[in-house]
Amino acid sequence: MPLLRIRITGSDDDARAIGNLLNSIDGVEHVEEIADLMPHMNDPDSSSAGLSDLDVGNGGTTHALEVDAPNLSTANKVRQAVEALAFDRDAMVEFETDEE
C-alpha cells in the first residue's frame, strides 16, 4: 500500500483545500496532517538567516500531509489532482512516496 507524504508551501487555506481534495478522492483510505520533521536551515550561516520561521516567501507556511492509498493507480491519481490544485492556487507541493 503506497504511503505519500506531501509537503505544501502555501497558505492555511491552500493546505485545507488540498486536504479536502484528498478526502474526496475515491480509494484514499487515510489523510492526516503530520508534523514537518524536515530541518529548516535557519542558522547564521544559512541563506535564510533572519527570515521568520512562519513566513515562507510570499506569506505561506509549510504543512505536511500523509496519505494512504490502496494501490499505485490511486497514488498517481492523488499526485495529479494535488499538483493541478496547487498550480491553480499558486502553492508549491513536494512528494515523498513509500511503497510497501
SETI-420648 format. One record per residue (C-alpha): residue number from 1; residue in one letter; x, y, z. Coordinates in pm, whole numbers. Each point is the difference from the previous one (the first is absolute). Example, Ala and Ser with C-alpha at 12.3 -4.5 7.8 and 13.67 -1.06 7.14 Angstrom:
<sites>
SITE seq type     px     py     pz
SITE   1    A   1230   -450    780
SITE   2    S    137    344    -66
</sites>
This chain:
<sites>
SITE seq type     px     py     pz
SITE   1    M      0      0      0
SITE   2    P    161    330   -109
SITE   3    L     50    268    263
SITE   4    L     44    352   -135
SITE   5    R    141    284    203
SITE   6    I    -86    340   -142
SITE   7    R    168    323    108
SITE   8    I   -205    306    -91
SITE   9    T    140    352     -6
SITE  10    G   -288    243     -9
SITE  11    S   -269    149    216
SITE  12    D   -208   -184    257
SITE  13    D   -290     20   -249
SITE  14    D    216   -169   -266
SITE  15    A     82   -287    237
SITE  16    R   -366    -31    103
SITE  17    A   -112     -7   -367
SITE  18    I    254   -273    -81
SITE  19    G   -109   -199    307
SITE  20    N   -366     28   -108
SITE  21    L     94   -110   -351
SITE  22    L    186   -303    134
SITE  23    N   -296   -104    213
SITE  24    S   -226     16   -307
SITE  25    I    209   -233   -219
SITE  26    D   -144   -352    -27
SITE  27    G    230   -262    146
SITE  28    V    197    229    231
SITE  29    E     -8   -178    332
SITE  30    H    157    248    241
SITE  31    V    111    364     -4
SITE  32    E    181    149    299
SITE  33    E    186    324     63
SITE  34    I    332    -85    161
SITE  35    A    281    200    155
SITE  36    D    254    112   -258
SITE  37    L    318   -174    112
SITE  38    M    225    151   -266
SITE  39    P    258    233    150
SITE  40    H    -33    351   -135
SITE  41    M    345    148    -35
SITE  42    N    -41    325    188
SITE  43    D    340     33    163
SITE  44    P    243    295    -19
SITE  45    D    186   -158   -294
SITE  46    S   -314    -76   -199
SITE  47    S   -142    197   -290
SITE  48    S   -325     16    201
SITE  49    A    165    166    299
SITE  50    G   -229    253    158
SITE  51    L   -315   -114   -177
SITE  52    S   -307    -75    205
SITE  53    D    -74   -369     66
SITE  54    L   -364     69    -85
SITE  55    D     45    196   -321
SITE  56    V    115   -204   -297
SITE  57    G     39    227   -300
SITE  58    N   -330    168    -80
SITE  59    G   -172    -45    335
SITE  60    G    -40   -376    -14
SITE  61    T     71   -260    260
SITE  62    T     94   -365    -33
SITE  63    H   -237   -286     72
SITE  64    A     65   -372    -23
SITE  65    L   -268   -257    -85
SITE  66    E     16   -378     -2
SITE  67    V   -228   -188   -240
SITE  68    D    -68   -376    -11
SITE  69    A   -102   -126   -343
SITE  70    P   -100   -360    -73
SITE  71    N    208    -30   -320
SITE  72    L    235    183   -237
SITE  73    S   -285    103   -229
SITE  74    T   -173    190    281
SITE  75    A    334    146    115
SITE  76    N     58    134   -353
SITE  77    K   -354    143     -6
SITE  78    V     74    176    332
SITE  79    R    325    144   -132
SITE  80    Q   -162    134   -319
SITE  81    A   -297    153    184
SITE  82    V    217    165    266
SITE  83    E    243    139   -257
SITE  84    A   -288    149   -202
SITE  85    L   -163    162    305
SITE  86    A    333    132    130
SITE  87    F     69    156   -341
SITE  88    D   -344    165     -2
SITE  89    R     50    136    353
SITE  90    D    362    109    -59
SITE  91    A    127   -231    273
SITE  92    M    297   -233    -12
SITE  93    V    -13   -373     76
SITE  94    E    271   -262     44
SITE  95    F    -61   -374     10
SITE  96    E    179   -283    176
SITE  97    T   -129   -352    -59
SITE  98    D     42   -322    197
SITE  99    E   -122   -305   -184
SITE 100    E    -69   -295    227
</sites>
